[in-house]
Amino acid sequence: MTDNTNSYGFQKVAPEEKQSRVNHVFSRVAKDYDLMNDLMSGGMHRIWKNELITMLAPRKSGEMNHLDVAGGTGDITFRILDQASPFAKATILDISREMLEVGRERAIDKNLHNQIEFIEGNAESLPFEDKTFDSYTIAFGIRNVPRIDLALKEAYRVLKPGGRFLCLEFSEVTVPALEKLYDQFSFKVIPKMGEMVMGDGEPYQYLVESIRKFPNQETFKQMIKEAEFSRVSYQNFTGGIAAIHSGWRL
């Protein structure tokens, strides 16, 4: 029998309830989302994101059609377009309207709004034709998806043959001495910092719990393979605090 429950942090909930709760979290943190990532990663997320862009190696000439899922505020997309050809186009899809609003405002400020389409949608059911995109990224978003297997299958479906999937996510610490320090920082410090910054530590409590419930590197690698991706691999960063998983549609 299929277990039709999901984890919202350390709580077991139905997939629909998880999605509703996650939406509420991101509606509350949208304007402080990048600050939130600074708090949760000690600022390291900026380095990890740059590594993601290096691995993607955006095309310097010609056309490129990129999809950034759960990328509402635009942080990943802006970095890609900064490195890519001026003919590159990107679509940002996010389930949070509030996150997309932040991204739109930033795109206008950066004069990139003509290269980016913002779409409110669900990673589990992408509103695009098969074989549409050259590349797909998702950064710190897939652990918030109730049905990760569906999101991975959708990623494969919308990629062109030769297209690449890249996922940056918090992962399982592989250095024992670091693991204890990281746990103390995550559960004792981050929610309190969230309360100081936002006046509410609950979203941060969920987010640190969600990291612990996310599949470890090898398990997630296998899930990507099961979605039919080829040449699946991952690279750990900062002792496994974060990892980038890669797969190709061949």
C-alpha positions, 0 to 999 in steps of 0.5 A, spaced: 500 500 500 502 506 498 503 511 503 499 517 502 503 522 507 508 527 506 513 530 511 512 538 513 518 538 517 518 533 522 510 532 521 506 527 517 501 530 513 497 529 506 501 532 500 495 537 499 496 539 506 504 540 505 503 544 499 498 549 502 503 550 508 509 550 504 505 556 500 504 559 506 511 559 509 514 562 502 508 568 502 511 570 509 518 570 507 518 572 500 521 579 501 527 576 506 528 570 502 535 571 500 537 573 507 533 567 509 538 563 505 544 567 508 542 565 515 541 558 513 548 557 510 552 562 513 552 566 506 555 560 503 549 559 498 552 564 494 558 560 493 554 554 491 550 558 486 556 560 483 558 553 482 551 551 479 552 556 474 559 554 472 557 547 472 551 549 467 556 553 463 551 557 460 551 558 452 555 564 450 553 565 443 546 563 440 540 561 443 538 558 450 532 556 453 532 555 460 527 553 466 528 555 473 523 552 477 522 554 484 526 560 482 521 566 484 526 571 486 530 570 480 537 569 484 539 563 479 536 566 473 539 573 473 546 569 474 545 565 468 543 570 464 549 574 466 553 569 463 549 567 457 548 569 450 544 576 449 539 571 445 538 567 451 531 566 454 529 564 461 522 562 464 522 562 472 516 558 475 514 558 482 508 556 486 508 562 490 505 568 487 509 573 492 516 570 490 514 571 483 512 578 485 519 579 488 523 576 482 519 581 477 521 587 481 528 585 481 528 583 473 526 590 472 531 593 476 536 589 472 533 591 466 532 583 464 525 583 464 525 582 456 529 576 457 525 572 463 517 570 463 515 569 470 509 563 471 505 561 477 505 553 477 507 547 480 513 543 479 509 536 479 505 539 473 509 543 468 505 547 463 510 546 458 510 542 452 515 536 451 522 537 449 521 545 450 528 547 454 535 546 454 536 546 461 533 546 468 535 548 474 532 548 481 535 551 487 533 549 495 526 548 492 525 540 491 525 538 498 519 543 499 515 539 493 510 534 496 511 529 490 519 529 488 518 523 483 513 527 479 517 533 479 523 529 476 519 526 471 516 533 469 523 535 469 525 530 464 519 531 460 520 538 458 528 538 457 530 537 450 534 531 448 541 533 450 538 537 456 541 538 463 538 537 470 541 541 475 539 541 483 542 545 488 539 543 495 541 542 502 543 535 503 546 530 508 553 532 512 558 527 511 563 530 516 562 527 523 565 533 527 561 538 522 555 534 523 554 536 530 556 543 530 551 544 524 545 541 528 546 545 533 546 551 529 540 549 525 536 547 531 538 552 536 540 558 532 537 559 525 529 559 528 532 564 533 535 569 528 528 568 524 524 570 530 529 576 530 529 578 523 522 577 521 518 576 528 517 569 527 521 563 527 516 558 525 518 558 517 525 557 519 524 551 524 520 548 518 526 549 513 531 546 518 527 540 519 525 539 512 533 539 510 533 533 515 527 529 512 530 530 505 533 524 501 541 523 502 545 524 496 545 517 494 538 516 495 536 522 491 541 520 485 537 514 485 531 517 484 533 522 479 535 515 475 528 512 476 526 519 472 530 516 466 536 521 467 542 519 464 549 520 467 547 522 474 552 524 479 553 529 485 558 533 488 558 535 495 560 542 498 562 544 505 562 537 508 555 535 505 551 541 507 549 542 500 550 538 494 549 539 486 545 533 483 546 533 475 542 529 470 542 529 462 536 527 458 540 523 452 
